[in-house]
Amino acid sequence: MKRYHTSIADFLPTINFCLPKALEIPYHVYSMKELKTYFIRTYGCQMNELDTEIMAGQLQKKGLVPVGDEEAADVLIFNTCSIRDLAERKVMGKLGRMGRGQKRHGIIGVTGCMAMAKKDSLFRKFPHLDFVLGTNNITDLDVILDEVLYTQSQVHKTEDRFEENLDYLAAKRDNKIKAYVSIIRGCDKFCTYCVVPYTRGQEVSRPPESIVEECKKLVDDGYKEITLLGQNVNSYGKDKPEWGCLFHDLLHKLDSIAGMERVRFMTSHPIDITVELMQAIRDLPSLCEFVHFPIQAGSSRILKKMHRIYTKEQYLEKVALLRQIVPNVSLGTDIIVGFPTETDSEFQETYDVMKEIRYSLAFIYAYSPRKGTPAMRWKDDIPEEVKQERLQRLLELQEQVSNEERSQMIGSTVEVLVERWNKDGKTLKGRTRCWKKVIFEGDASLIGSLQQVTVHSFGHETLIGTLATKPLIIHK
């Protein structure tokens, strides 16, 4: 059985001091000689994808190279998610199978929200695990690896508070067209079903100068689209009033960057969507006309039980105001069905709200209790078959609305950021400013450019079109 200890800042120098003089080895040289390759498997949200890019940047800075086979990696990291039960079960199953198989010679670590939720208890269940690193401590990855190598012990570091000290510029991005940029971490809303405030901590905004610097570099490197990330981007700057820079102020700063083509953001909390933000979407050329506007439920009683801080009526008022200010805006949402005590009539309210608002995009889930949340105290009293029936009804409604919306777009010309070849290998694929997928015929020279495409038909979740004009390609 491996020994276990928490991370301590002065541990490595102590180890070196205890070695005979002839055996003293600089720990960075020793550790990097032992670790040459890595593999990171990412689960969950875009924030996790960005954290993976940041960790990859740290590892490559230390001389490690990525490999495509997790079994061959000297360092294998599972960057995990705890928002949905399914994501957690996938990781637990994978770790369990690895423990039953032949022992790997490399290091195995768990990062992300599951690391924060379960902390060192993961070691008891998976004795072959080497380290657990919390969402607020990914900057310590290299030190943690060194501690594991020197001590042959299990190491965990899972602090509750995030310190804004990440080297975002070192992030290793595989996508050369679109990039995620973190602007705020954590959440202060404490929705009763959500683990995020417990796994990512309180809201901590990133200094605007740092964000602008990173975005300028991305634009200079040829990136066409930047997505600003946070558990609640609308809260940006509220924890730092001395900055005098709220979310809409930040958007104005980014729009003024020369060469900035597209800016998106997610995710939003409706209570913090302001008139100033709506006006920024209307006025700033780079800001895409798509807002993720999660309602979660259509019943005010259920919203109160979820601690969403708004009523159905207040939500609908904000949607109406947004559509008045930005008539061409598209909306996305998140919805949970089968929340404890949800009645048939309350579910019908959710159905009716979806039908009224006509979202362009909807992520719809059946409720599953998450350990550590207030909702865990309540009986999960909606039978699974009822949850699935309600889920299916909303999915069918959303498909109908989406198909009607795509049908209305036939004959229109839309701006498409061309991202890659479609899976058929014959057509190109990209997205509109309002998040619609589009495929059309073209050649590889168009990838990474913005093109005007006229829609002539649609398939499953995808618009199909042809180039409206002779393509203009600007090579950087």
C-alpha positions in Angstrom: 0.0 0.0 0.0 1.3 3.4 -0.9 1.8 6.0 1.8 -0.2 9.2 1.6 0.5 12.8 2.5 -0.7 16.3 1.6 1.3 18.7 -0.4 3.9 20.7 1.5 5.9 23.5 -0.1 9.3 22.7 1.4 9.1 18.9 1.1 11.5 18.4 -1.8 14.4 20.4 -0.5 14.2 18.3 2.7 14.4 15.1 0.7 17.5 16.3 -1.1 19.1 17.4 2.1 18.7 13.9 3.6 20.5 12.2 0.7 24.2 11.4 0.8 26.2 14.1 -0.9 27.1 11.8 -3.8 23.4 11.0 -4.5 22.0 14.5 -4.4 20.2 15.2 -7.7 18.4 18.5 -8.6 14.8 17.3 -8.4 13.6 18.9 -11.7 16.4 17.1 -13.6 15.5 13.8 -11.9 11.8 14.1 -12.3 11.9 15.2 -16.0 14.3 12.3 -16.8 11.7 9.9 -15.4 8.7 11.4 -17.0 8.7 11.8 -20.8 5.1 11.5 -22.0 1.6 12.3 -20.9 -2.1 11.7 -21.7 -5.0 13.8 -20.4 -8.6 12.5 -20.7 -11.1 15.3 -20.3 -14.7 15.0 -19.1 -17.3 17.7 -18.7 -17.5 21.4 -19.5 -15.5 23.9 -21.5 -13.8 25.1 -18.4 -12.4 21.6 -17.9 -11.2 21.7 -21.6 -9.4 24.9 -20.9 -7.9 23.5 -17.7 -6.6 20.6 -19.7 -4.9 23.0 -22.1 -3.3 24.8 -19.2 -2.0 21.5 -17.7 -0.8 20.4 -21.1 1.1 23.7 -21.4 2.8 23.1 -18.0 3.8 19.5 -18.9 5.2 20.5 -22.3 7.1 23.4 -20.7 8.8 20.7 -18.6 9.7 18.7 -21.6 6.9 16.0 -21.7 5.3 15.2 -25.0 1.7 14.1 -25.5 0.9 10.5 -26.7 -2.3 9.1 -28.2 -2.3 6.0 -26.1 -3.1 6.3 -22.4 -1.5 3.0 -21.6 1.9 4.2 -22.9 1.9 7.5 -21.0 4.3 8.2 -18.2 1.7 10.6 -16.7 -2.0 9.8 -17.1 -4.5 12.4 -15.9 -8.3 12.2 -15.7 -9.6 15.7 -15.7 -13.1 15.1 -14.2 -16.6 16.4 -13.9 -19.1 16.0 -11.0 -22.1 18.0 -12.5 -23.8 14.8 -13.8 -23.8 11.4 -12.2 -23.0 9.8 -15.6 -19.7 11.7 -16.0 -18.6 10.6 -12.5 -19.6 7.0 -13.0 -17.5 6.9 -16.2 -14.4 8.0 -14.4 -15.0 5.7 -11.4 -15.5 2.7 -13.7 -12.3 3.5 -15.7 -10.2 3.9 -12.5 -11.7 0.6 -11.1 -10.8 -1.3 -14.3 -7.3 0.1 -14.2 -6.8 -1.1 -10.6 -7.9 -4.6 -11.5 -5.5 -4.8 -14.5 -1.8 -5.1 -14.7 0.0 -2.3 -12.7 1.1 0.6 -14.8 4.6 1.9 -14.4 3.5 5.5 -14.9 1.8 8.0 -12.6 -2.0 8.3 -12.5 -3.8 11.4 -11.3 -7.3 12.8 -10.9 -8.0 16.5 -11.4 -11.2 18.6 -11.9 -14.4 18.7 -10.0 -14.4 15.1 -8.9 -11.1 15.7 -7.2 -12.6 18.5 -5.2 -15.8 16.6 -4.4 -14.1 13.4 -3.2 -10.6 14.6 -2.3 -8.4 12.0 -0.5 -11.2 9.5 -0.2 -10.3 8.6 -3.8 -7.2 7.0 -2.5 -9.1 4.6 -0.3 -11.2 3.4 -3.2 -8.3 3.4 -5.7 -5.0 2.5 -4.0 -3.2 2.6 -7.4 -4.0 6.3 -7.7 -0.9 8.6 -7.3 -2.3 12.1 -6.9 -5.5 14.2 -6.6 -5.3 17.8 -7.7 -8.2 20.2 -7.2 -9.6 22.8 -9.6 -8.0 25.6 -7.7 -4.5 24.1 -7.7 -3.7 23.1 -11.3 -0.7 25.5 -11.2 1.0 23.1 -8.8 0.9 20.2 -11.2 4.7 20.0 -11.7 5.4 20.2 -8.0 2.9 17.4 -7.3 4.5 15.2 -9.8 7.9 15.7 -8.2 6.5 14.9 -4.8 5.0 11.7 -6.1 8.3 10.6 -7.7 10.4 11.4 -4.7 8.2 9.9 -2.0 6.4 7.1 -3.9 3.4 8.3 -1.9 -0.1 9.4 -2.7 -0.3 13.2 -2.8 -3.4 15.4 -2.8 -3.9 19.2 -2.9 -7.4 20.5 -3.0 -7.7 24.1 -1.7 -11.2 25.7 -1.5 -10.1 29.1 -2.7 -8.7 29.9 -6.2 -5.7 32.2 -6.4 -5.4 34.0 -9.8 -1.9 32.9 -10.6 -2.2 30.7 -13.7 0.0 31.1 -16.7 -2.7 31.2 -19.3 -0.3 32.2 -22.0 1.4 28.8 -21.7 -1.8 26.9 -22.5 -1.3 24.3 -25.2 -4.2 24.5 -27.7 -4.8 21.9 -30.4 -7.5 24.1 -32.0 -5.8 26.9 -34.0 -9.1 28.7 -35.0 -11.1 29.0 -31.7 -9.9 29.4 -28.2 -11.4 29.4 -24.7 -10.3 32.2 -22.3 -11.1 32.1 -18.6 -12.4 35.4 -17.1 -13.9 34.3 -13.8 -13.8 31.1 -11.7 -16.2 29.8 -9.1 -19.8 30.6 -8.3 -21.6 32.3 -5.5 -25.2 31.4 -6.5 -25.5 28.1 -4.6 -28.3 26.5 -6.6 -29.5 23.6 -4.5 -28.8 21.0 -7.2 -25.3 22.1 -8.1 -21.9 21.1 -6.8 -20.0 23.9 -8.6 -19.8 26.3 -5.5 -18.3 23.3 -3.6 -15.9 22.0 -6.3 -14.7 25.4 -7.7 -15.2 27.7 -4.8 -16.2 31.3 -4.6 -16.1 33.7 -7.6 -12.7 35.1 -8.4 -12.4 37.4 -11.4 -9.3 37.6 -13.5 -7.7 41.0 -13.9 -8.9 42.7 -17.2 -5.3 43.5 -18.2 -4.4 39.8 -18.2 -7.5 38.9 -20.2 -6.8 41.6 -22.8 -3.2 40.5 -23.1 -4.1 36.9 -23.7 -6.8 37.8 -26.3 -4.4 40.2 -28.1 -1.9 37.3 -28.4 -4.6 34.9 -29.7 -5.7 37.4 -32.3 -2.0 38.0 -33.3 -1.6 34.2 -33.6 -4.6 34.0 -36.1 -7.4 32.9 -33.8 -10.8 33.9 -35.2 -13.1 33.2 -32.3 -12.7 33.6 -28.6 -15.1 32.2 -26.0 -15.0 33.8 -22.6 -15.6 31.2 -19.8 -16.9 31.3 -16.3 -19.4 29.5 -14.2 -21.2 32.9 -14.3 -19.5 35.3 -16.6 -22.2 38.0 -15.9 -20.7 38.3 -12.4 -17.4 39.3 -13.7 -15.8 42.2 -11.8 -18.4 42.3 -9.0 -15.8 40.8 -6.5 -13.3 43.5 -7.5 -15.3 46.8 -7.5 -12.0 48.8 -7.3 -11.3 47.7 -10.9 -14.3 49.6 -12.2 -14.7 46.9 -14.8 -17.9 44.8 -15.0 -18.6 42.3 -17.7 -20.0 44.7 -20.3 -16.9 46.9 -19.7 -14.6 44.0 -20.4 -16.5 43.2 -23.6 -15.9 46.8 -24.8 -12.2 46.4 -24.1 -12.0 43.1 -26.1 -14.0 44.5 -29.0 -11.5 47.3 -29.4 -8.6 44.8 -30.1 -7.5 45.2 -33.7 -8.4 42.1 -35.7 -10.8 40.7 -33.2 -13.4 38.8 -35.3 -15.7 37.0 -32.9 -16.4 36.9 -29.1 -18.7 34.5 -27.4 -19.4 33.9 -23.7 -20.8 31.2 -21.4 -22.3 30.5 -19.1 -24.8 33.1 -17.8 -27.1 33.4 -14.8 -30.3 35.3 -15.8 -30.3 37.4 -12.6 -27.0 39.0 -13.7 -27.9 39.7 -17.3 -28.0 43.5 -17.4 -29.3 46.1 -19.9 -25.7 47.2 -20.4 -24.8 43.6 -21.5 -27.8 43.5 -23.9 -26.7 46.8 -25.4 -23.1 45.5 -25.8 -24.5 42.5 -27.8 -26.3 45.0 -30.0 -23.5 47.4 -30.5 -20.2 45.5 -30.5 -19.3 44.1 -33.9 -17.3 41.2 -32.6 -19.9 40.0 -30.0 -22.0 37.1 -31.4 -25.7 37.4 -31.1 -26.2 34.3 -29.0 -26.9 34.2 -25.3 -27.0 31.1 -23.1 -30.0 32.1 -21.0 -30.6 29.0 -18.7 -34.1 28.9 -17.1 -33.7 25.4 -15.5 -37.5 25.2 -14.8 -40.7 26.9 -15.8 -42.4 26.9 -12.4 -41.7 29.7 -10.0 -42.1 27.3 -7.1 -39.5 24.9 -8.4 -37.2 27.8 -9.3 -37.4 28.9 -5.6 -36.7 25.4 -4.5 -33.7 25.4 -6.8 -32.6 28.7 -5.4 -32.4 30.3 -8.8 -33.2 33.8 -7.3 -35.8 34.7 -10.0 -39.4 33.9 -10.9 -40.7 32.7 -14.2 -42.3 36.1 -14.8 -39.0 37.9 -14.1 -37.2 35.6 -16.5 -39.7 36.2 -19.2 -39.4 39.9 -18.8 -35.6 39.8 -19.3 -36.0 37.6 -22.4 -38.6 40.1 -23.8 -36.2 43.0 -23.1 -33.3 41.3 -24.7 -35.3 40.5 -27.8 -36.4 44.2 -27.9 -32.8 45.5 -27.7 -31.3 42.7 -29.9 -34.1 41.6 -32.3 -31.8 39.0 -34.1 -30.6 37.3 -30.9 -30.6 33.5 -30.5 -31.1 32.0 -27.1 -29.8 28.8 -25.5 -30.9 27.2 -22.2 -30.5 24.5 -19.6 -33.5 22.6 -18.2 -33.8 20.0 -15.5 -36.9 17.8 -15.4 -38.0 15.7 -12.4 -36.6 18.0 -9.7 -37.9 16.8 -6.3 -41.6 17.4 -5.8 -42.1 18.7 -9.4 -45.8 18.0 -10.3 -47.3 17.3 -13.7 -48.7 20.8 -13.9 -45.3 22.3 -13.0 -43.6 20.3 -15.7 -46.3 21.6 -18.1 -45.3 25.1 -17.2 -41.7 24.3 -18.3 -43.1 22.8 -21.5 -45.1 25.9 -22.2 -42.2 28.2 -21.5 -40.0 26.3 -24.0 -42.8 26.5 -26.5 -43.2 30.2 -26.0 -39.6 31.2 -26.0 -38.5 28.9 -28.8 -34.8 28.4 -27.9 -32.3 27.8 -30.6 -30.4 25.4 -28.4 -31.4 23.5 -25.3 -29.5 21.2 -22.9 -32.1 19.1 -21.2 -31.4 16.7 -18.3 -33.3 14.4 -15.9 -32.5 15.4 -12.3 -30.0 13.2 -10.5 -29.0 13.9 -6.9 -25.5 15.1 -6.3 -23.8 14.3 -3.0 -23.0 17.4 -1.0 -25.7 19.6 -2.4 -28.7 20.9 -0.4 -31.1 19.0 -2.7 -29.6 15.8 -1.5 -31.6 16.2 1.7 -34.8 15.9 -0.2 -36.3 12.7 -1.3 -35.8 12.0 -5.0 -39.5 11.4 -5.3 -40.1 11.5 -9.1 -40.0 8.0 -10.6 -37.3 7.4 -13.2 -39.9 6.5 -15.9 -41.7 9.8 -15.2 -38.4 11.7 -15.6 -37.6 10.0 -18.8 -41.1 10.6 -20.2 -40.9 14.3 -19.4 -37.4 14.5 -20.8 -38.5 12.9 -24.1 -41.4 15.4 -24.4 -39.0 18.3 -24.1 -36.5 16.8 -26.5 -39.2 16.3 -29.1 -40.5 19.8 -28.7 -37.0 21.2 -29.0 -36.4 19.2 -32.2 -39.6 20.5 -33.7 -38.7 24.1 -32.8 -35.2 23.7 -34.2 -36.4 22.2 -37.4 -38.9 25.1 -37.9 -36.1 27.6 -37.3 -33.8 25.9 -39.8 -36.6 25.8 -42.3 -37.1 29.6 -42.0 -33.4 30.1 -42.7 -33.6 28.5 -46.1 -32.6 31.2 -48.7 -30.8 33.4 -46.2 -27.1 34.1 -46.3 -25.1 33.7 -43.1 -21.6 34.3 -41.9 -19.8 31.0 -41.2 -16.5 30.5 -39.5 -15.0 27.5 -41.4 -13.6 25.2 -38.8 -12.7 21.8 -40.4 -13.6 19.1 -42.9 -17.0 17.5 -42.3 -16.9 13.8 -41.4 -17.8 12.9 -45.0 -14.4 14.3 -46.1 -16.1 16.2 -49.0 -17.7 19.2 -47.4 -16.5 21.9 -45.0 -18.1 22.5 -41.6 -18.4 25.6 -39.5 -20.8 27.7 -37.3 -22.8 30.9 -37.7 -22.6 33.7 -35.2 -25.8 32.3 -33.7 -24.3 28.9 -33.1 -25.9 27.0 -36.1 -23.8 24.3 -37.7 -23.4 24.7 -41.4 -21.8 22.4 -44.1 -21.0 23.4 -47.6 -18.6 22.5 -50.5 -15.2 24.1 -50.6 -11.5 23.4 -50.4 -9.0 23.3 -47.5 -7.9 26.9 -48.1 -11.1 28.1 -46.6 -10.5 26.5 -43.2 -9.9 29.2 -40.6 -11.7 31.9 -42.6 -15.1 33.7 -42.4 -17.3 33.0 -45.4 -20.8 34.0 -46.6 -22.9 30.9 -47.2 -26.4 30.8 -48.6 -28.6 28.1 -47.0 -30.5 25.9 -49.4 -31.6 23.0 -47.1 -30.9 21.3 -43.8 -30.3 17.9 -42.3 -30.2 16.7 -38.7 -29.1 19.7 -36.6 -27.2 21.1 -39.6 -27.8 23.8 -42.2 -26.6 23.0 -45.8 -25.5 25.7 -48.2 -23.3 27.0 -50.9 -20.7 29.8 -51.0 -22.6 33.1 -51.7 -19.6 34.9 -53.1 -16.1 34.2 -54.3 -14.2 33.4 -51.1 -11.8 36.0 -49.7 -8.9 34.4 -48.0 -6.5 36.4 -45.9 -3.4 34.4 -44.8 -1.6 35.6 -41.7 
